[in-house]
């Protein structure tokens, strides 16, 4: 057994990761507010909402700046991951594994009373991994289509002439519908799992402090707790 003194809390996210998260959700909110207003800029009540941002032109400018900032934040995150891995401060805990499928099945069984114990979750469970990797999908769809819409003249040269009449309808649908999906996903899935659960309501302060109590770690991520403070013999691994 590991006889080291167990602290009362542990840092899950360092300062850099927390700043990246703040930039990500701030730009996401700006993009959501201005984007939805721009889509229905001349329909009530969106016309009043777009006026709040200084009109369609100003809202469009804010939307583009927020989009570019989010993209830069996303790119920086990739270098952050590489640097963390290079320093040896990162394990492949966010990579989806077959165990996540088993954990999801066991979790549903637990919810329905068909299993007495919760799954043996590691540092990140299957829901958190899905939440994380959804950003990559969203950045590809929304980011690419947003770039096309921001520079239509330049981008038009990339498309064959026979597609020009319908390609922009596809791009607009990709950008708008994927944005709606992202908004609904964040409001329902992310906000509930991370902030609205009864044990952390009305907010999980980890996004500011980066820290989780040892009791929460042991309850929600027992495999990670055992990796850090428990039996190193590999039990339950």
VOZATOR-911343 format. One record per residue (C-alpha): residue number from 1; x, y, z. Coordinates in Angstrom, 1 decimal, always signed. Example, Ala and Ser with C-alpha at 12.3 -4.5 7.8 and 13.67 -1.06 7.14 Angstrom:
<drenzas>
<pos->1&east->+12.3&north->-4.5&up->+7.8>
<pos->2&east->+13.7&north->-1.1&up->+7.1>
</drenzas>
This chain:
<drenzas>
<pos->1&east->+0.0&north->+0.0&up->+0.0>
<pos->2&east->+1.0&north->+3.6&up->-0.5>
<pos->3&east->+1.6&north->+5.2&up->+2.9>
<pos->4&east->+2.1&north->+8.7&up->+1.6>
<pos->5&east->+0.0&north->+11.5&up->+3.2>
<pos->6&east->-3.2&north->+12.0&up->+1.3>
<pos->7&east->-4.1&north->+15.6&up->+0.7>
<pos->8&east->-7.6&north->+17.0&up->+1.1>
<pos->9&east->-7.8&north->+18.1&up->-2.5>
<pos->10&east->-5.9&north->+17.6&up->-5.8>
<pos->11&east->-5.3&north->+19.9&up->-8.8>
<pos->12&east->-7.1&north->+18.5&up->-11.8>
<pos->13&east->-6.4&north->+21.4&up->-14.2>
<pos->14&east->-3.5&north->+23.8&up->-14.1>
<pos->15&east->-3.7&north->+27.5&up->-14.6>
<pos->16&east->-3.0&north->+27.3&up->-18.4>
<pos->17&east->-5.8&north->+24.8&up->-18.8>
<pos->18&east->-8.2&north->+26.9&up->-16.8>
<pos->19&east->-7.4&north->+30.1&up->-18.9>
<pos->20&east->-7.9&north->+28.1&up->-22.1>
<pos->21&east->-11.3&north->+27.0&up->-20.8>
<pos->22&east->-12.4&north->+30.5&up->-19.9>
<pos->23&east->-11.4&north->+31.8&up->-23.4>
<pos->24&east->-13.2&north->+28.8&up->-25.0>
<pos->25&east->-16.5&north->+29.3&up->-23.2>
<pos->26&east->-16.4&north->+33.1&up->-23.4>
<pos->27&east->-15.9&north->+33.1&up->-27.1>
<pos->28&east->-18.5&north->+30.3&up->-27.4>
<pos->29&east->-21.1&north->+32.5&up->-25.6>
<pos->30&east->-20.3&north->+35.5&up->-27.8>
<pos->31&east->-20.6&north->+33.4&up->-30.9>
<pos->32&east->-23.9&north->+31.9&up->-29.7>
<pos->33&east->-25.4&north->+35.3&up->-28.8>
<pos->34&east->-24.3&north->+37.2&up->-31.9>
<pos->35&east->-24.7&north->+34.3&up->-34.3>
<pos->36&east->-28.3&north->+33.5&up->-33.5>
<pos->37&east->-29.1&north->+37.2&up->-33.6>
<pos->38&east->-27.5&north->+37.5&up->-37.0>
<pos->39&east->-29.4&north->+34.6&up->-38.4>
<pos->40&east->-32.7&north->+36.2&up->-37.6>
<pos->41&east->-31.5&north->+39.8&up->-37.6>
<pos->42&east->-34.7&north->+41.2&up->-39.3>
<pos->43&east->-37.2&north->+39.1&up->-37.4>
<pos->44&east->-38.7&north->+40.0&up->-34.0>
<pos->45&east->-37.5&north->+39.6&up->-31.3>
<pos->46&east->-34.1&north->+39.0&up->-32.8>
<pos->47&east->-34.1&north->+42.5&up->-34.3>
<pos->48&east->-34.1&north->+44.0&up->-30.8>
<pos->49&east->-31.4&north->+41.5&up->-29.7>
<pos->50&east->-29.2&north->+42.4&up->-32.6>
<pos->51&east->-29.6&north->+46.1&up->-31.8>
<pos->52&east->-28.2&north->+45.3&up->-28.3>
<pos->53&east->-24.9&north->+44.4&up->-30.0>
<pos->54&east->-24.8&north->+47.6&up->-32.0>
<pos->55&east->-26.5&north->+46.4&up->-35.1>
<pos->56&east->-25.8&north->+43.6&up->-37.6>
<pos->57&east->-22.4&north->+45.1&up->-38.7>
<pos->58&east->-21.0&north->+45.3&up->-35.2>
<pos->59&east->-22.4&north->+41.9&up->-34.3>
<pos->60&east->-20.8&north->+40.4&up->-37.3>
<pos->61&east->-17.4&north->+42.0&up->-36.3>
<pos->62&east->-17.8&north->+40.6&up->-32.8>
<pos->63&east->-18.7&north->+37.2&up->-34.2>
<pos->64&east->-15.6&north->+37.1&up->-36.4>
<pos->65&east->-13.2&north->+38.2&up->-33.7>
<pos->66&east->-14.7&north->+35.7&up->-31.2>
<pos->67&east->-14.4&north->+33.0&up->-33.9>
<pos->68&east->-10.8&north->+33.7&up->-34.6>
<pos->69&east->-10.0&north->+33.9&up->-30.9>
<pos->70&east->-11.6&north->+30.5&up->-30.3>
<pos->71&east->-9.7&north->+29.0&up->-33.2>
<pos->72&east->-6.4&north->+30.4&up->-31.8>
<pos->73&east->-7.3&north->+29.1&up->-28.4>
<pos->74&east->-8.0&north->+25.7&up->-29.9>
<pos->75&east->-4.7&north->+25.7&up->-31.8>
<pos->76&east->-2.8&north->+26.7&up->-28.6>
<pos->77&east->-4.4&north->+23.8&up->-26.8>
<pos->78&east->-2.8&north->+21.3&up->-29.2>
<pos->79&east->+0.6&north->+22.8&up->-28.4>
<pos->80&east->-0.3&north->+22.7&up->-24.7>
<pos->81&east->-1.0&north->+18.9&up->-25.0>
<pos->82&east->+2.2&north->+18.3&up->-26.8>
<pos->83&east->+4.2&north->+20.2&up->-24.2>
<pos->84&east->+2.5&north->+18.4&up->-21.3>
<pos->85&east->+3.2&north->+15.0&up->-22.9>
<pos->86&east->+6.8&north->+16.0&up->-23.6>
<pos->87&east->+7.3&north->+17.0&up->-20.0>
<pos->88&east->+5.8&north->+13.7&up->-18.9>
<pos->89&east->+3.0&north->+15.4&up->-17.1>
<pos->90&east->+0.2&north->+13.7&up->-19.2>
<pos->91&east->-1.1&north->+10.2&up->-19.4>
<pos->92&east->-3.4&north->+9.2&up->-22.3>
<pos->93&east->-6.5&north->+9.5&up->-20.0>
<pos->94&east->-8.6&north->+11.4&up->-22.5>
<pos->95&east->-8.3&north->+8.8&up->-25.3>
<pos->96&east->-11.5&north->+6.8&up->-25.8>
<pos->97&east->-10.9&north->+3.1&up->-24.9>
<pos->98&east->-13.0&north->-0.1&up->-25.2>
<pos->99&east->-13.4&north->+0.1&up->-21.4>
<pos->100&east->-15.4&north->+3.3&up->-21.9>
<pos->101&east->-18.1&north->+1.3&up->-23.7>
<pos->102&east->-18.2&north->-1.2&up->-20.8>
<pos->103&east->-18.3&north->+1.6&up->-18.3>
<pos->104&east->-21.3&north->+3.2&up->-20.1>
<pos->105&east->-23.1&north->-0.1&up->-20.1>
<pos->106&east->-22.3&north->-0.7&up->-16.4>
<pos->107&east->-23.4&north->+2.9&up->-15.6>
<pos->108&east->-26.8&north->+2.4&up->-17.2>
<pos->109&east->-27.2&north->-0.9&up->-15.2>
<pos->110&east->-26.3&north->+1.1&up->-12.0>
<pos->111&east->-28.9&north->+3.8&up->-12.8>
<pos->112&east->-31.6&north->+1.1&up->-13.3>
<pos->113&east->-30.7&north->-0.7&up->-10.2>
<pos->114&east->-29.3&north->-3.8&up->-12.0>
<pos->115&east->-25.8&north->-3.2&up->-10.6>
<pos->116&east->-24.8&north->-2.4&up->-7.1>
<pos->117&east->-21.5&north->-0.6&up->-7.8>
<pos->118&east->-20.6&north->+2.4&up->-9.9>
<pos->119&east->-18.2&north->+1.8&up->-12.8>
<pos->120&east->-14.5&north->+2.0&up->-11.9>
<pos->121&east->-13.9&north->+5.3&up->-13.6>
<pos->122&east->-10.4&north->+6.7&up->-14.3>
<pos->123&east->-9.4&north->+10.3&up->-14.4>
<pos->124&east->-12.0&north->+11.0&up->-17.0>
<pos->125&east->-15.2&north->+9.0&up->-17.5>
<pos->126&east->-16.8&north->+8.2&up->-20.9>
<pos->127&east->-19.1&north->+11.2&up->-20.7>
<pos->128&east->-16.3&north->+13.6&up->-20.1>
<pos->129&east->-14.3&north->+12.1&up->-22.9>
<pos->130&east->-17.3&north->+12.5&up->-25.3>
<pos->131&east->-17.7&north->+16.1&up->-24.0>
<pos->132&east->-14.0&north->+16.8&up->-24.7>
<pos->133&east->-13.8&north->+15.3&up->-28.2>
<pos->134&east->-17.1&north->+16.8&up->-29.3>
<pos->135&east->-15.1&north->+20.1&up->-29.4>
<pos->136&east->-12.9&north->+18.7&up->-32.2>
<pos->137&east->-15.9&north->+17.7&up->-34.3>
<pos->138&east->-17.5&north->+21.1&up->-33.7>
<pos->139&east->-14.3&north->+23.1&up->-34.5>
<pos->140&east->-13.9&north->+21.2&up->-37.8>
<pos->141&east->-17.5&north->+21.7&up->-38.9>
<pos->142&east->-18.2&north->+25.2&up->-37.5>
<pos->143&east->-14.7&north->+26.4&up->-38.0>
<pos->144&east->-14.4&north->+25.4&up->-41.6>
<pos->145&east->-17.8&north->+26.6&up->-42.6>
<pos->146&east->-17.3&north->+29.8&up->-40.6>
<pos->147&east->-14.1&north->+30.5&up->-42.5>
<pos->148&east->-15.8&north->+29.9&up->-45.8>
<pos->149&east->-18.6&north->+32.4&up->-44.9>
<pos->150&east->-16.1&north->+35.0&up->-43.6>
<pos->151&east->-14.1&north->+35.0&up->-46.9>
<pos->152&east->-16.7&north->+34.0&up->-49.5>
<pos->153&east->-14.9&north->+35.5&up->-52.5>
<pos->154&east->-11.6&north->+33.9&up->-51.8>
<pos->155&east->-13.1&north->+30.5&up->-50.9>
<pos->156&east->-15.3&north->+30.5&up->-54.0>
<pos->157&east->-12.2&north->+29.9&up->-56.1>
<pos->158&east->-11.8&north->+26.6&up->-54.4>
<pos->159&east->-15.2&north->+25.2&up->-55.5>
<pos->160&east->-15.9&north->+24.0&up->-59.1>
<pos->161&east->-18.3&north->+26.3&up->-61.0>
<pos->162&east->-21.0&north->+23.7&up->-61.2>
<pos->163&east->-21.3&north->+23.7&up->-57.4>
<pos->164&east->-21.5&north->+27.4&up->-56.8>
<pos->165&east->-25.3&north->+27.6&up->-57.0>
<pos->166&east->-25.8&north->+25.2&up->-54.1>
<pos->167&east->-22.6&north->+24.9&up->-52.2>
<pos->168&east->-23.3&north->+28.0&up->-50.1>
<pos->169&east->-26.6&north->+26.7&up->-49.0>
<pos->170&east->-24.8&north->+23.6&up->-47.7>
<pos->171&east->-22.1&north->+25.7&up->-46.0>
<pos->172&east->-24.7&north->+27.9&up->-44.3>
<pos->173&east->-26.7&north->+24.9&up->-43.1>
<pos->174&east->-23.5&north->+23.3&up->-41.8>
<pos->175&east->-22.6&north->+26.4&up->-39.8>
<pos->176&east->-26.0&north->+27.2&up->-38.5>
<pos->177&east->-27.2&north->+23.6&up->-37.7>
<pos->178&east->-24.0&north->+22.5&up->-36.1>
<pos->179&east->-23.9&north->+25.7&up->-34.0>
<pos->180&east->-27.5&north->+24.9&up->-32.8>
<pos->181&east->-26.4&north->+21.4&up->-32.0>
<pos->182&east->-23.4&north->+22.7&up->-30.0>
<pos->183&east->-25.6&north->+25.1&up->-28.1>
<pos->184&east->-28.1&north->+22.5&up->-27.1>
<pos->185&east->-25.3&north->+20.0&up->-26.3>
<pos->186&east->-23.6&north->+22.5&up->-24.0>
<pos->187&east->-26.7&north->+23.7&up->-22.3>
<pos->188&east->-28.1&north->+20.2&up->-21.6>
<pos->189&east->-25.2&north->+17.7&up->-21.5>
<pos->190&east->-22.2&north->+19.8&up->-20.3>
<pos->191&east->-24.0&north->+22.2&up->-18.0>
<pos->192&east->-25.9&north->+19.4&up->-16.2>
<pos->193&east->-23.0&north->+17.0&up->-15.8>
<pos->194&east->-20.5&north->+19.6&up->-14.7>
<pos->195&east->-22.6&north->+22.2&up->-12.9>
<pos->196&east->-26.2&north->+21.4&up->-12.3>
<pos->197&east->-25.9&north->+18.0&up->-10.5>
<pos->198&east->-27.3&north->+18.3&up->-7.0>
<pos->199&east->-23.9&north->+17.7&up->-5.3>
<pos->200&east->-22.3&north->+20.7&up->-7.1>
<pos->201&east->-25.3&north->+23.0&up->-7.8>
<pos->202&east->-25.4&north->+25.8&up->-8.6>
<pos->203&east->-21.8&north->+25.6&up->-9.9>
<pos->204&east->-18.8&north->+23.4&up->-9.9>
<pos->205&east->-16.0&north->+25.8&up->-9.0>
<pos->206&east->-13.3&north->+23.6&up->-10.5>
<pos->207&east->-13.3&north->+25.7&up->-13.6>
<pos->208&east->-11.8&north->+28.5&up->-11.4>
<pos->209&east->-9.8&north->+26.7&up->-8.8>
<pos->210&east->-8.8&north->+23.6&up->-10.9>
<pos->211&east->-9.1&north->+21.5&up->-7.8>
<pos->212&east->-11.2&north->+18.6&up->-6.7>
<pos->213&east->-11.6&north->+17.3&up->-3.2>
<pos->214&east->-10.1&north->+13.8&up->-2.5>
<pos->215&east->-13.6&north->+12.6&up->-1.4>
<pos->216&east->-15.0&north->+13.6&up->-4.8>
<pos->217&east->-12.1&north->+12.0&up->-6.6>
<pos->218&east->-12.5&north->+8.7&up->-4.7>
<pos->219&east->-16.2&north->+8.7&up->-5.4>
<pos->220&east->-16.3&north->+9.7&up->-9.1>
<pos->221&east->-12.9&north->+8.6&up->-10.3>
<pos->222&east->-11.9&north->+5.6&up->-8.1>
<pos->223&east->-9.3&north->+4.2&up->-10.6>
<pos->224&east->-7.5&north->+7.6&up->-10.6>
<pos->225&east->-7.6&north->+7.7&up->-6.8>
<pos->226&east->-6.1&north->+4.2&up->-6.6>
<pos->227&east->-3.5&north->+5.2&up->-9.2>
<pos->228&east->-2.4&north->+8.2&up->-7.2>
<pos->229&east->-2.9&north->+7.0&up->-3.6>
<pos->230&east->-4.0&north->+3.5&up->-3.5>
<pos->231&east->-2.8&north->-0.1&up->-4.1>
<pos->232&east->-0.2&north->-0.1&up->-7.0>
<pos->233&east->-0.7&north->-3.8&up->-7.5>
<pos->234&east->-3.0&north->-3.2&up->-10.4>
<pos->235&east->-6.2&north->-4.4&up->-8.7>
<pos->236&east->-9.3&north->-3.7&up->-10.8>
<pos->237&east->-7.2&north->-2.4&up->-13.7>
</drenzas>
